[in-house]
Amino acid sequence: MTTTTLTKRAAQFAVIALAAASVTACASRPKPDTMTPAPTAPPPATQPAPPPAPVTQGPLPGTQQDFVINVGDRVYFDFDSYAVRADAAPVLEAQAAWLNRYPSVMVRLEGNADERGTREYNLALGARRANAVRDFLVSRGVSSSRITTVSYGKERPIDPGTSEAAYQRNRNTHTAITSGAR
């Protein structure tokens, strides 16, 4: 057989299949029985279904997103200081509570400094800041074996600006979850 013959036969088969499908779709169905008696009593009143529970938009508990949004993953320091500030204490308290609630989570504390000062000085200052946060968390019951520290000094600024506001944002310790979160 040639290709054109095969093509013609395939087209004929497709037309026959289409016709058969059309006939099947148009077939009549039995009409419902219209001679059923009308009910003598009205149906009982039904209670409307309660509305569905609201969908929560928050992050799943125990996830990194939960930690960042509901607890906070960064605390800030004053110029040339590694003392935990009063405004950082509530964030660190919340971090400790969260870490105690999820004991399989491991974290890395990343100490940072602003761009002023030498590279070596800022690396040492970043390390002292990370260790200050580590000491705070350990004092609140977080096992020291779950915490590692690193200093980035002035190498990883979160704000590349050179204003005092940029410097303030760059003097921080970031708590990064390294494993164990959902």
N, C-alpha and C positions, 0 to 999 in steps of 0.2 A: 504494500500500500504506500501511497505517496503522502507527503506531508499535507497537501491540500485536502486529500480525502479524509485523513485523520482529523483535520481541523473542521471539516464539514460535519463529520459524524459527532464530534464533541459539541458543536453548536446545536445540532439536532437534539442530542441528549439533554443539553441545558434547557432548550425550549420545552421539551416534554416534561422535565422535572419541574419547571416553573409553572406549567399548566396544571400539573397534578397538585402542586402546593396551593394554587389558587382555588381549585375545586374543593379541596379539603377545607380551606379557610371559609368558604362560602356555604358549607353544608349546614343544613338547618338543625337546630337543637330542639328538643321537646320543650313546649311551652309549659310554664309552671301552672299548677292546678289553681284556678281562680275561684274554686268553689269551697274554699276553707271558710268555716264559720268565723265571724268576728268575735273577738274576746268580749266576755260579758262584764268583766271588771277591768278598770285601768291597771296598767302595770305598776308595781310598787316604785316609789321614788328612790332614786339612787343617789348616793353621796358623790359629789365630784371628787375626782382623784386629787390627792394632795400634790402641791407643786413639787418638782424634783428639788433635791438638795442643791444648794449653790455649789458651783465648781470653784474650788480654791485656785487662786492664781499664783500662789506662792511656790517656792521651790520645794522639792522633796526633802524631808528631814534627813540629815546625815550626809548630804551631798556637799560638794565644794561650793555650789551656788548658794545653798542654805547658809554655809559658814560666812561667805562674803556678804550676802544681803542682810541676814538676820543678826550676825555677830559683829562683823567688821574684821578686815584682814590687815589693817595698817594702823600704826600709832606713830605720833610725831614727837620730835625732840626740840629743845631749845638750842640756840647757837652754841657750838663748842661744848655740848653737854650730852651725857648719856643717862642722866637721871630720868626715871619714868615720871612724866608730868601728871598732874592731878586729872587733867581731861583724858589721859590715856588709861587710867586705872579702871574705869567702867568697861572699856573695850577689852582690856586684858582679863578682867574678872569674867566677862561673858565668854571669852576665848577659853579660859580654863574650865568653865562649866561645860561648854560644848565639847571640849576634848575629853573631859571626864565622862561625859555621856556616851561618847563614841571612842572606846579605848583602843580600837584597832587602827585609828588614824595616826599617821606619822606626819610631822611637819618640819619645814626648814625655815628658820628665822633669818631673813636677809637684811643685814644692816646697811644703811645708806647714809651718805653725807652730801652736803651741797658742794658746789664746785670750788669754793674758796679753800685754800690750804694746799699742801703738797699731796701728792698721790699717797705716799706712805702714811702721812698723818691721817688722811681721811680713811684709809683702809683700817688703821688701828681704831679710829673713832667708830666706824661702822661695826667693827667686831665688838667693841664695848657696848654699843647700843643693842646689838643682837643678844649678847650675853645678859644684859639687864632685863630684857624681855624674857629670856629663858629662865633666869632666876625668879622672876615674878610668877611665871607659870608653874614652875616646880614648887614654889612655896604655896601654891594653891592646889597641890595634889597631882599635877600632871607628871608622869614618870619621865625622868631625864633621858631615858633610853629611847623615847619617842621623838626627841627633839634633836635636830642638828642645826648648826649655825654657820653662816657664811657672811663675809663682808664684801660688798661691792664698792665701798668707798664712794667716790664721785663718778664711777664708771657707768652707772645705770640711772640717770636722772629721770624722774617721772614728768618733770617740767623742764624743758630746755631753756627757759628764759633766764635772764640775769637780774631780775628784780628781787626785792626782799620777799615778795609773795612766792616766787618760784623757789627761792632758797628754802623757805619754810616747808614747802611741799616735799622737797628733796631730802630733808633731814628726817628720816623715818626708819622704821623696821617693818618689813612686810612679812606676814605669816603665810607661807605657801604650803598647801597640803600636798604631800608627796606620795602618799598611798593610804589605803584603808577606807576612803570615802566611798559612798555608794555610787 
